[in-house]
Amino acid sequence: MTGQGGFGQMIREARERLGMTQRELADRLVTSESTISNLEREQHRPIVPDQVNGLVIALRLSAEELLSAMGVNLTPPAAARLPHVLVSSLLRLSPD
């Protein structure tokens, strides 16, 4: 998805590909527009699993791709747990 850019560029490109504004993404993640701006400028990284999961879901990204762009080394045990984490998050985010 991205050339030499990091996770911020990946987030921005995915958001723009979906025709989403920073405000719209912030609303989906229940955060502020400034947080999205900071993520895209790599001023800070998503620090909790729900933020990573929210970005993956809202932007239709591969979790592995986003985590790799963030510099997270997915060892086999961590990678094996990833689907469970995403499924748990999807269940929490889905409307009743």
C-alpha positions in Angstrom: 0.0 0.0 0.0 2.7 2.5 0.9 6.1 3.0 -0.6 8.8 4.0 1.8 6.4 5.6 4.3 5.7 4.3 7.7 2.5 3.7 9.6 1.4 7.3 9.4 1.5 7.4 5.6 -0.3 4.0 5.6 -3.1 5.4 7.8 -3.5 8.5 5.7 -3.4 6.7 2.3 -6.0 4.1 3.5 -8.3 6.9 4.9 -8.1 8.9 1.7 -8.6 5.7 -0.4 -11.9 5.3 1.5 -12.8 8.9 1.0 -12.8 9.5 4.7 -11.9 12.7 6.5 -9.8 12.8 9.6 -13.0 13.8 11.5 -14.9 10.8 10.1 -12.1 8.4 11.1 -11.9 10.0 14.5 -15.6 9.6 15.0 -15.4 5.9 14.1 -12.6 5.4 16.6 -14.2 7.6 19.3 -11.2 9.8 19.5 -10.3 13.4 18.4 -9.4 14.7 15.0 -6.0 15.9 16.5 -5.3 12.3 17.5 -5.7 11.1 13.9 -3.6 14.0 12.7 -0.9 13.0 15.2 -1.0 9.4 14.0 -0.7 10.4 10.4 2.3 12.6 11.2 3.7 9.8 13.4 3.7 12.1 16.4 2.5 9.1 18.4 1.6 5.5 17.8 -1.6 3.6 18.6 -0.8 2.5 22.2 -3.7 0.2 23.1 -4.9 -2.9 21.2 -8.4 -1.3 20.7 -6.7 1.6 18.7 -4.8 -0.8 16.5 -7.9 -2.9 16.0 -10.1 0.1 15.3 -7.7 1.4 12.6 -7.6 -2.1 11.0 -11.4 -2.4 10.9 -12.2 1.2 9.9 -9.5 1.4 7.3 -9.8 -2.2 6.0 -6.1 -2.8 6.6 -4.2 -5.9 7.3 -3.3 -6.0 11.0 0.0 -7.6 10.1 0.8 -4.8 7.6 -0.1 -2.0 10.1 1.8 -3.6 13.0 4.8 -4.2 10.7 4.7 -0.5 9.6 4.7 0.4 13.3 7.9 -1.6 13.8 6.2 -4.4 15.8 7.9 -7.7 15.3 5.3 -10.4 15.0 6.9 -13.6 16.3 5.0 -16.8 15.6 3.3 -16.9 19.1 2.2 -13.2 18.8 0.9 -13.8 15.2 -1.1 -16.8 16.3 -2.9 -14.7 18.9 -3.7 -11.9 16.5 -6.9 -13.4 15.0 -8.4 -13.9 18.4 -7.7 -10.3 19.3 -9.3 -9.0 16.2 -12.4 -11.3 16.6 -12.8 -10.1 20.2 -12.6 -6.5 19.0 -15.1 -7.0 16.2 -17.6 -8.5 18.6 -17.2 -5.5 20.9 -17.5 -3.0 18.0 -20.5 -4.6 16.3 -23.9 -3.0 16.8 -26.4 -4.9 18.9 
